[in-house]
Amino acid sequence: MLAGMLFQLNWNPVPTYPEQESNLAITRRELKKLTTRAYRVENERWRLEGGRVS
């Protein structure tokens, strides 16, 4: 590990309560939408392949 990076990790801890939400946060509605979309895509692929398991 580089000395500068090690210094940053040692002296600049991640704040416990960040001032703004992380852009990685996802709402329940978004999660449901993504899950539903993935399910539909998989079902469509399965149907187009004639029911074969890949």
mmCIF file as Biopython writes it, N, C-alpha, C and O atoms, coordinates in Angstrom:
data_model
#
loop_
_atom_site.group_PDB
_atom_site.id
_atom_site.type_symbol
_atom_site.label_atom_id
_atom_site.label_alt_id
_atom_site.label_comp_id
_atom_site.label_asym_id
_atom_site.label_entity_id
_atom_site.label_seq_id
_atom_site.pdbx_PDB_ins_code
_atom_site.Cartn_x
_atom_site.Cartn_y
_atom_site.Cartn_z
_atom_site.occupancy
_atom_site.B_iso_or_equiv
_atom_site.auth_seq_id
_atom_site.auth_asym_id
_atom_site.pdbx_PDB_model_num
ATOM 1   N N  . MET A ? 1  ? 0.848   -1.173  0.000   1.0 0.0 1  A 1 
ATOM 2   C CA . MET A ? 1  ? 0.000   0.000   0.000   1.0 0.0 1  A 1 
ATOM 3   C C  . MET A ? 1  ? 0.895   1.239   0.000   1.0 0.0 1  A 1 
ATOM 4   O O  . MET A ? 1  ? 1.923   1.269   0.678   1.0 0.0 1  A 1 
ATOM 5   N N  . LEU A ? 2  ? 0.507   2.241   -0.750  1.0 0.0 2  A 1 
ATOM 6   C CA . LEU A ? 2  ? 1.300   3.460   -0.829  1.0 0.0 2  A 1 
ATOM 7   C C  . LEU A ? 2  ? 1.244   4.220   0.481   1.0 0.0 2  A 1 
ATOM 8   O O  . LEU A ? 2  ? 0.223   4.217   1.168   1.0 0.0 2  A 1 
ATOM 9   N N  . ALA A ? 3  ? 2.347   4.872   0.825   1.0 0.0 3  A 1 
ATOM 10  C CA . ALA A ? 3  ? 2.431   5.603   2.097   1.0 0.0 3  A 1 
ATOM 11  C C  . ALA A ? 3  ? 1.379   6.698   2.183   1.0 0.0 3  A 1 
ATOM 12  O O  . ALA A ? 3  ? 0.779   6.892   3.241   1.0 0.0 3  A 1 
ATOM 13  N N  . GLY A ? 4  ? 1.143   7.421   1.085   1.0 0.0 4  A 1 
ATOM 14  C CA . GLY A ? 4  ? 0.136   8.484   1.090   1.0 0.0 4  A 1 
ATOM 15  C C  . GLY A ? 4  ? -1.258  7.948   1.346   1.0 0.0 4  A 1 
ATOM 16  O O  . GLY A ? 4  ? -2.034  8.543   2.093   1.0 0.0 4  A 1 
ATOM 17  N N  . MET A ? 5  ? -1.576  6.818   0.723   1.0 0.0 5  A 1 
ATOM 18  C CA . MET A ? 5  ? -2.892  6.219   0.913   1.0 0.0 5  A 1 
ATOM 19  C C  . MET A ? 5  ? -3.047  5.738   2.353   1.0 0.0 5  A 1 
ATOM 20  O O  . MET A ? 5  ? -4.108  5.897   2.957   1.0 0.0 5  A 1 
ATOM 21  N N  . LEU A ? 6  ? -1.995  5.157   2.890   1.0 0.0 6  A 1 
ATOM 22  C CA . LEU A ? 6  ? -2.031  4.695   4.274   1.0 0.0 6  A 1 
ATOM 23  C C  . LEU A ? 6  ? -2.251  5.870   5.223   1.0 0.0 6  A 1 
ATOM 24  O O  . LEU A ? 6  ? -3.006  5.761   6.189   1.0 0.0 6  A 1 
ATOM 25  N N  . PHE A ? 7  ? -1.592  6.988   4.945   1.0 0.0 7  A 1 
ATOM 26  C CA . PHE A ? 7  ? -1.778  8.187   5.761   1.0 0.0 7  A 1 
ATOM 27  C C  . PHE A ? 7  ? -3.235  8.647   5.706   1.0 0.0 7  A 1 
ATOM 28  O O  . PHE A ? 7  ? -3.823  8.988   6.732   1.0 0.0 7  A 1 
ATOM 29  N N  . GLN A ? 8  ? -3.809  8.654   4.513   1.0 0.0 8  A 1 
ATOM 30  C CA . GLN A ? 8  ? -5.203  9.080   4.358   1.0 0.0 8  A 1 
ATOM 31  C C  . GLN A ? 8  ? -6.131  8.172   5.156   1.0 0.0 8  A 1 
ATOM 32  O O  . GLN A ? 8  ? -7.050  8.652   5.820   1.0 0.0 8  A 1 
ATOM 33  N N  . LEU A ? 9  ? -5.899  6.878   5.096   1.0 0.0 9  A 1 
ATOM 34  C CA . LEU A ? 9  ? -6.752  5.935   5.820   1.0 0.0 9  A 1 
ATOM 35  C C  . LEU A ? 9  ? -6.607  6.107   7.326   1.0 0.0 9  A 1 
ATOM 36  O O  . LEU A ? 9  ? -7.583  5.968   8.063   1.0 0.0 9  A 1 
ATOM 37  N N  . ASN A ? 10 ? -5.391  6.411   7.788   1.0 0.0 10 A 1 
ATOM 38  C CA . ASN A ? 10 ? -5.154  6.562   9.221   1.0 0.0 10 A 1 
ATOM 39  C C  . ASN A ? 10 ? -5.680  7.875   9.779   1.0 0.0 10 A 1 
ATOM 40  O O  . ASN A ? 10 ? -6.192  7.907   10.898  1.0 0.0 10 A 1 
ATOM 41  N N  . TRP A ? 11 ? -5.563  8.951   9.023   1.0 0.0 11 A 1 
ATOM 42  C CA . TRP A ? 11 ? -5.855  10.273  9.567   1.0 0.0 11 A 1 
ATOM 43  C C  . TRP A ? 11 ? -7.176  10.861  9.091   1.0 0.0 11 A 1 
ATOM 44  O O  . TRP A ? 11 ? -7.620  11.870  9.640   1.0 0.0 11 A 1 
ATOM 45  N N  . ASN A ? 12 ? -7.808  10.279  8.110   1.0 0.0 12 A 1 
ATOM 46  C CA . ASN A ? 12 ? -9.074  10.802  7.599   1.0 0.0 12 A 1 
ATOM 47  C C  . ASN A ? 12 ? -10.136 9.704   7.638   1.0 0.0 12 A 1 
ATOM 48  O O  . ASN A ? 12 ? -10.486 9.146   6.599   1.0 0.0 12 A 1 
ATOM 49  N N  . PRO A ? 13 ? -10.645 9.395   8.814   1.0 0.0 13 A 1 
ATOM 50  C CA . PRO A ? 13 ? -11.645 8.329   8.899   1.0 0.0 13 A 1 
ATOM 51  C C  . PRO A ? 13 ? -12.945 8.721   8.204   1.0 0.0 13 A 1 
ATOM 52  O O  . PRO A ? 13 ? -13.254 9.903   8.051   1.0 0.0 13 A 1 
ATOM 53  N N  . VAL A ? 14 ? -13.689 7.720   7.793   1.0 0.0 14 A 1 
ATOM 54  C CA . VAL A ? 14 ? -14.991 7.957   7.168   1.0 0.0 14 A 1 
ATOM 55  C C  . VAL A ? 14 ? -15.940 8.465   8.241   1.0 0.0 14 A 1 
ATOM 56  O O  . VAL A ? 14 ? -16.034 7.856   9.307   1.0 0.0 14 A 1 
ATOM 57  N N  . PRO A ? 15 ? -16.652 9.573   7.991   1.0 0.0 15 A 1 
ATOM 58  C CA . PRO A ? 15 ? -17.558 10.097  9.013   1.0 0.0 15 A 1 
ATOM 59  C C  . PRO A ? 15 ? -18.692 9.126   9.316   1.0 0.0 15 A 1 
ATOM 60  O O  . PRO A ? 15 ? -19.190 8.438   8.424   1.0 0.0 15 A 1 
ATOM 61  N N  . THR A ? 16 ? -19.091 9.077   10.572  1.0 0.0 16 A 1 
ATOM 62  C CA . THR A ? 16 ? -20.176 8.186   10.971  1.0 0.0 16 A 1 
ATOM 63  C C  . THR A ? 16 ? -21.503 8.639   10.393  1.0 0.0 16 A 1 
ATOM 64  O O  . THR A ? 16 ? -22.304 7.818   9.946   1.0 0.0 16 A 1 
ATOM 65  N N  . TYR A ? 17 ? -21.737 9.945   10.400  1.0 0.0 17 A 1 
ATOM 66  C CA . TYR A ? 17 ? -22.990 10.500  9.887   1.0 0.0 17 A 1 
ATOM 67  C C  . TYR A ? 17 ? -22.675 11.458  8.742   1.0 0.0 17 A 1 
ATOM 68  O O  . TYR A ? 17 ? -22.463 12.649  8.970   1.0 0.0 17 A 1 
ATOM 69  N N  . PRO A ? 18 ? -22.644 10.944  7.515   1.0 0.0 18 A 1 
ATOM 70  C CA . PRO A ? 18 ? -22.319 11.825  6.382   1.0 0.0 18 A 1 
ATOM 71  C C  . PRO A ? 18 ? -23.372 12.922  6.216   1.0 0.0 18 A 1 
ATOM 72  O O  . PRO A ? 18 ? -24.542 12.731  6.548   1.0 0.0 18 A 1 
ATOM 73  N N  . GLU A ? 19 ? -22.940 14.068  5.698   1.0 0.0 19 A 1 
ATOM 74  C CA . GLU A ? 19 ? -23.845 15.199  5.550   1.0 0.0 19 A 1 
ATOM 75  C C  . GLU A ? 19 ? -24.902 14.955  4.486   1.0 0.0 19 A 1 
ATOM 76  O O  . GLU A ? 19 ? -26.028 15.435  4.612   1.0 0.0 19 A 1 
ATOM 77  N N  . GLN A ? 20 ? -24.562 14.230  3.462   1.0 0.0 20 A 1 
ATOM 78  C CA . GLN A ? 20 ? -25.547 13.937  2.430   1.0 0.0 20 A 1 
ATOM 79  C C  . GLN A ? 20 ? -25.591 12.435  2.192   1.0 0.0 20 A 1 
ATOM 80  O O  . GLN A ? 20 ? -24.631 11.714  2.464   1.0 0.0 20 A 1 
ATOM 81  N N  . GLU A ? 21 ? -26.730 11.981  1.676   1.0 0.0 21 A 1 
ATOM 82  C CA . GLU A ? 21 ? -26.902 10.546  1.442   1.0 0.0 21 A 1 
ATOM 83  C C  . GLU A ? 21 ? -25.944 10.065  0.370   1.0 0.0 21 A 1 
ATOM 84  O O  . GLU A ? 21 ? -25.557 10.818  -0.524  1.0 0.0 21 A 1 
ATOM 85  N N  . SER A ? 22 ? -25.579 8.837   0.470   1.0 0.0 22 A 1 
ATOM 86  C CA . SER A ? 22 ? -24.719 8.229   -0.529  1.0 0.0 22 A 1 
ATOM 87  C C  . SER A ? 22 ? -25.490 8.075   -1.832  1.0 0.0 22 A 1 
ATOM 88  O O  . SER A ? 22 ? -26.694 7.817   -1.820  1.0 0.0 22 A 1 
ATOM 89  N N  . ASN A ? 23 ? -24.797 8.232   -2.952  1.0 0.0 23 A 1 
ATOM 90  C CA . ASN A ? 23 ? -25.472 8.021   -4.228  1.0 0.0 23 A 1 
ATOM 91  C C  . ASN A ? 23 ? -25.653 6.526   -4.502  1.0 0.0 23 A 1 
ATOM 92  O O  . ASN A ? 23 ? -26.258 6.144   -5.503  1.0 0.0 23 A 1 
ATOM 93  N N  . LEU A ? 24 ? -25.124 5.682   -3.608  1.0 0.0 24 A 1 
ATOM 94  C CA . LEU A ? 24 ? -25.327 4.241   -3.749  1.0 0.0 24 A 1 
ATOM 95  C C  . LEU A ? 24 ? -26.617 3.790   -3.077  1.0 0.0 24 A 1 
ATOM 96  O O  . LEU A ? 24 ? -27.055 2.652   -3.247  1.0 0.0 24 A 1 
ATOM 97  N N  . ALA A ? 25 ? -27.220 4.700   -2.310  1.0 0.0 25 A 1 
ATOM 98  C CA . ALA A ? 25 ? -28.461 4.341   -1.630  1.0 0.0 25 A 1 
ATOM 99  C C  . ALA A ? 25 ? -29.544 4.088   -2.673  1.0 0.0 25 A 1 
ATOM 100 O O  . ALA A ? 25 ? -29.605 4.771   -3.695  1.0 0.0 25 A 1 
ATOM 101 N N  . ILE A ? 26 ? -30.389 3.113   -2.412  1.0 0.0 26 A 1 
ATOM 102 C CA . ILE A ? 26 ? -31.458 2.768   -3.340  1.0 0.0 26 A 1 
ATOM 103 C C  . ILE A ? 26 ? -32.751 2.635   -2.546  1.0 0.0 26 A 1 
ATOM 104 O O  . ILE A ? 26 ? -32.771 2.068   -1.453  1.0 0.0 26 A 1 
ATOM 105 N N  . THR A ? 27 ? -33.817 3.162   -3.108  1.0 0.0 27 A 1 
ATOM 106 C CA . THR A ? 27 ? -35.096 3.106   -2.406  1.0 0.0 27 A 1 
ATOM 107 C C  . THR A ? 27 ? -35.750 1.750   -2.624  1.0 0.0 27 A 1 
ATOM 108 O O  . THR A ? 27 ? -35.392 1.005   -3.536  1.0 0.0 27 A 1 
ATOM 109 N N  . ARG A ? 28 ? -36.703 1.454   -1.776  1.0 0.0 28 A 1 
ATOM 110 C CA . ARG A ? 28 ? -37.426 0.195   -1.909  1.0 0.0 28 A 1 
ATOM 111 C C  . ARG A ? 28 ? -38.145 0.105   -3.246  1.0 0.0 28 A 1 
ATOM 112 O O  . ARG A ? 28 ? -38.192 -0.958  -3.865  1.0 0.0 28 A 1 
ATOM 113 N N  . ARG A ? 29 ? -38.706 1.228   -3.687  1.0 0.0 29 A 1 
ATOM 114 C CA . ARG A ? 29 ? -39.425 1.252   -4.966  1.0 0.0 29 A 1 
ATOM 115 C C  . ARG A ? 29 ? -38.475 0.945   -6.119  1.0 0.0 29 A 1 
ATOM 116 O O  . ARG A ? 29 ? -38.815 0.167   -7.011  1.0 0.0 29 A 1 
ATOM 117 N N  . GLU A ? 30 ? -37.288 1.548   -6.107  1.0 0.0 30 A 1 
ATOM 118 C CA . GLU A ? 30 ? -36.303 1.279   -7.156  1.0 0.0 30 A 1 
ATOM 119 C C  . GLU A ? 30 ? -35.863 -0.178  -7.143  1.0 0.0 30 A 1 
ATOM 120 O O  . GLU A ? 30 ? -35.723 -0.796  -8.199  1.0 0.0 30 A 1 
ATOM 121 N N  . LEU A ? 31 ? -35.645 -0.727  -5.954  1.0 0.0 31 A 1 
ATOM 122 C CA . LEU A ? 31 ? -35.236 -2.124  -5.841  1.0 0.0 31 A 1 
ATOM 123 C C  . LEU A ? 31 ? -36.303 -3.046  -6.414  1.0 0.0 31 A 1 
ATOM 124 O O  . LEU A ? 31 ? -35.986 -3.995  -7.131  1.0 0.0 31 A 1 
ATOM 125 N N  . LYS A ? 32 ? -37.564 -2.773  -6.102  1.0 0.0 32 A 1 
ATOM 126 C CA . LYS A ? 32 ? -38.662 -3.593  -6.617  1.0 0.0 32 A 1 
ATOM 127 C C  . LYS A ? 32 ? -38.734 -3.489  -8.135  1.0 0.0 32 A 1 
ATOM 128 O O  . LYS A ? 32 ? -38.948 -4.488  -8.822  1.0 0.0 32 A 1 
ATOM 129 N N  . LYS A ? 33 ? -38.553 -2.274  -8.658  1.0 0.0 33 A 1 
ATOM 130 C CA . LYS A ? 33 ? -38.609 -2.071  -10.101 1.0 0.0 33 A 1 
ATOM 131 C C  . LYS A ? 33 ? -37.489 -2.839  -10.800 1.0 0.0 33 A 1 
ATOM 132 O O  . LYS A ? 33 ? -37.725 -3.493  -11.816 1.0 0.0 33 A 1 
ATOM 133 N N  . LEU A ? 34 ? -36.270 -2.761  -10.258 1.0 0.0 34 A 1 
ATOM 134 C CA . LEU A ? 34 ? -35.142 -3.470  -10.861 1.0 0.0 34 A 1 
ATOM 135 C C  . LEU A ? 34 ? -35.315 -4.980  -10.790 1.0 0.0 34 A 1 
ATOM 136 O O  . LEU A ? 34 ? -34.995 -5.691  -11.743 1.0 0.0 34 A 1 
ATOM 137 N N  . THR A ? 35 ? -35.823 -5.471  -9.661  1.0 0.0 35 A 1 
ATOM 138 C CA . THR A ? 35 ? -36.039 -6.907  -9.491  1.0 0.0 35 A 1 
ATOM 139 C C  . THR A ? 35 ? -37.089 -7.408  -10.471 1.0 0.0 35 A 1 
ATOM 140 O O  . THR A ? 35 ? -36.921 -8.455  -11.096 1.0 0.0 35 A 1 
ATOM 141 N N  . THR A ? 36 ? -38.181 -6.643  -10.598 1.0 0.0 36 A 1 
ATOM 142 C CA . THR A ? 36 ? -39.256 -7.026  -11.515 1.0 0.0 36 A 1 
ATOM 143 C C  . THR A ? 36 ? -38.758 -7.040  -12.951 1.0 0.0 36 A 1 
ATOM 144 O O  . THR A ? 36 ? -39.085 -7.944  -13.720 1.0 0.0 36 A 1 
ATOM 145 N N  . ARG A ? 37 ? -37.968 -6.040  -13.310 1.0 0.0 37 A 1 
ATOM 146 C CA . ARG A ? 37 ? -37.447 -5.964  -14.679 1.0 0.0 37 A 1 
ATOM 147 C C  . ARG A ? 37 ? -36.541 -7.155  -14.978 1.0 0.0 37 A 1 
ATOM 148 O O  . ARG A ? 37 ? -36.639 -7.752  -16.050 1.0 0.0 37 A 1 
ATOM 149 N N  . ALA A ? 38 ? -35.668 -7.504  -14.048 1.0 0.0 38 A 1 
ATOM 150 C CA . ALA A ? 38 ? -34.762 -8.642  -14.246 1.0 0.0 38 A 1 
ATOM 151 C C  . ALA A ? 38 ? -35.550 -9.939  -14.384 1.0 0.0 38 A 1 
ATOM 152 O O  . ALA A ? 38 ? -35.200 -10.794 -15.198 1.0 0.0 38 A 1 
ATOM 153 N N  . TYR A ? 39 ? -36.612 -10.089 -13.593 1.0 0.0 39 A 1 
ATOM 154 C CA . TYR A ? 39 ? -37.450 -11.280 -13.654 1.0 0.0 39 A 1 
ATOM 155 C C  . TYR A ? 39 ? -38.121 -11.385 -15.020 1.0 0.0 39 A 1 
ATOM 156 O O  . TYR A ? 39 ? -38.170 -12.460 -15.618 1.0 0.0 39 A 1 
ATOM 157 N N  . ARG A ? 40 ? -38.638 -10.253 -15.507 1.0 0.0 40 A 1 
ATOM 158 C CA . ARG A ? 40 ? -39.313 -10.261 -16.815 1.0 0.0 40 A 1 
ATOM 159 C C  . ARG A ? 40 ? -38.345 -10.583 -17.940 1.0 0.0 40 A 1 
ATOM 160 O O  . ARG A ? 40 ? -38.685 -11.332 -18.856 1.0 0.0 40 A 1 
ATOM 161 N N  . VAL A ? 41 ? -37.141 -10.026 -17.882 1.0 0.0 41 A 1 
ATOM 162 C CA . VAL A ? 41 ? -36.138 -10.287 -18.916 1.0 0.0 41 A 1 
ATOM 163 C C  . VAL A ? 41 ? -35.786 -11.770 -18.934 1.0 0.0 41 A 1 
ATOM 164 O O  . VAL A ? 41 ? -35.686 -12.373 -20.002 1.0 0.0 41 A 1 
ATOM 165 N N  . GLU A ? 42 ? -35.599 -12.355 -17.762 1.0 0.0 42 A 1 
ATOM 166 C CA . GLU A ? 42 ? -35.253 -13.778 -17.685 1.0 0.0 42 A 1 
ATOM 167 C C  . GLU A ? 42 ? -36.390 -14.644 -18.218 1.0 0.0 42 A 1 
ATOM 168 O O  . GLU A ? 42 ? -36.151 -15.615 -18.936 1.0 0.0 42 A 1 
ATOM 169 N N  . ASN A ? 43 ? -37.627 -14.292 -17.868 1.0 0.0 43 A 1 
ATOM 170 C CA . ASN A ? 43 ? -38.772 -15.058 -18.375 1.0 0.0 43 A 1 
ATOM 171 C C  . ASN A ? 43 ? -38.881 -14.950 -19.888 1.0 0.0 43 A 1 
ATOM 172 O O  . ASN A ? 43 ? -39.175 -15.941 -20.556 1.0 0.0 43 A 1 
ATOM 173 N N  . GLU A ? 44 ? -38.648 -13.762 -20.440 1.0 0.0 44 A 1 
ATOM 174 C CA . GLU A ? 44 ? -38.718 -13.569 -21.885 1.0 0.0 44 A 1 
ATOM 175 C C  . GLU A ? 44 ? -37.625 -14.372 -22.577 1.0 0.0 44 A 1 
ATOM 176 O O  . GLU A ? 44 ? -37.875 -14.991 -23.611 1.0 0.0 44 A 1 
ATOM 177 N N  . ARG A ? 45 ? -36.418 -14.371 -22.022 1.0 0.0 45 A 1 
ATOM 178 C CA . ARG A ? 45 ? -35.320 -15.143 -22.598 1.0 0.0 45 A 1 
ATOM 179 C C  . ARG A ? 45 ? -35.658 -16.632 -22.575 1.0 0.0 45 A 1 
ATOM 180 O O  . ARG A ? 45 ? -35.432 -17.341 -23.556 1.0 0.0 45 A 1 
ATOM 181 N N  . TRP A ? 46 ? -36.195 -17.095 -21.466 1.0 0.0 46 A 1 
ATOM 182 C CA . TRP A ? 46 ? -36.565 -18.504 -21.324 1.0 0.0 46 A 1 
ATOM 183 C C  . TRP A ? 46 ? -37.620 -18.884 -22.361 1.0 0.0 46 A 1 
ATOM 184 O O  . TRP A ? 46 ? -37.547 -19.950 -22.973 1.0 0.0 46 A 1 
ATOM 185 N N  . ARG A ? 47 ? -38.609 -17.994 -22.552 1.0 0.0 47 A 1 
ATOM 186 C CA . ARG A ? 47 ? -39.684 -18.259 -23.506 1.0 0.0 47 A 1 
ATOM 187 C C  . ARG A ? 47 ? -39.134 -18.308 -24.927 1.0 0.0 47 A 1 
ATOM 188 O O  . ARG A ? 47 ? -39.508 -19.184 -25.707 1.0 0.0 47 A 1 
ATOM 189 N N  . LEU A ? 48 ? -38.244 -17.368 -25.272 1.0 0.0 48 A 1 
ATOM 190 C CA . LEU A ? 48 ? -37.689 -17.322 -26.624 1.0 0.0 48 A 1 
ATOM 191 C C  . LEU A ? 48 ? -36.792 -18.517 -26.922 1.0 0.0 48 A 1 
ATOM 192 O O  . LEU A ? 48 ? -36.700 -18.948 -28.071 1.0 0.0 48 A 1 
ATOM 193 N N  . GLU A ? 49 ? -36.137 -19.052 -25.909 1.0 0.0 49 A 1 
ATOM 194 C CA . GLU A ? 49 ? -35.262 -20.213 -26.108 1.0 0.0 49 A 1 
ATOM 195 C C  . GLU A ? 49 ? -36.051 -21.517 -26.112 1.0 0.0 49 A 1 
ATOM 196 O O  . GLU A ? 49 ? -35.464 -22.591 -26.247 1.0 0.0 49 A 1 
ATOM 197 N N  . GLY A ? 50 ? -37.339 -21.441 -25.971 1.0 0.0 50 A 1 
ATOM 198 C CA . GLY A ? 50 ? -38.164 -22.639 -26.012 1.0 0.0 50 A 1 
ATOM 199 C C  . GLY A ? 50 ? -38.164 -23.417 -24.719 1.0 0.0 50 A 1 
ATOM 200 O O  . GLY A ? 50 ? -38.404 -24.624 -24.723 1.0 0.0 50 A 1 
ATOM 201 N N  . GLY A ? 51 ? -37.900 -22.754 -23.618 1.0 0.0 51 A 1 
ATOM 202 C CA . GLY A ? 51 ? -37.961 -23.410 -22.323 1.0 0.0 51 A 1 
ATOM 203 C C  . GLY A ? 51 ? -36.705 -24.148 -21.932 1.0 0.0 51 A 1 
ATOM 204 O O  . GLY A ? 51 ? -36.682 -24.852 -20.922 1.0 0.0 51 A 1 
ATOM 205 N N  . ARG A ? 52 ? -35.642 -23.993 -22.736 1.0 0.0 52 A 1 
ATOM 206 C CA . ARG A ? 52 ? -34.388 -24.661 -22.390 1.0 0.0 52 A 1 
ATOM 207 C C  . ARG A ? 52 ? -33.711 -23.954 -21.231 1.0 0.0 52 A 1 
ATOM 208 O O  . ARG A ? 52 ? -33.757 -22.728 -21.132 1.0 0.0 52 A 1 
ATOM 209 N N  . VAL A ? 53 ? -33.094 -24.713 -20.368 1.0 0.0 53 A 1 
ATOM 210 C CA . VAL A ? 53 ? -32.338 -24.137 -19.255 1.0 0.0 53 A 1 
ATOM 211 C C  . VAL A ? 53 ? -30.917 -23.902 -19.738 1.0 0.0 53 A 1 
ATOM 212 O O  . VAL A ? 53 ? -30.289 -24.800 -20.297 1.0 0.0 53 A 1 
ATOM 213 N N  . SER A ? 54 ? -30.402 -22.673 -19.517 1.0 0.0 54 A 1 
ATOM 214 C CA . SER A ? 54 ? -29.043 -22.366 -20.007 1.0 0.0 54 A 1 
ATOM 215 C C  . SER A ? 54 ? -28.023 -22.572 -18.925 1.0 0.0 54 A 1 
ATOM 216 O O  . SER A ? 54 ? -26.831 -22.364 -19.152 1.0 0.0 54 A 1 
#
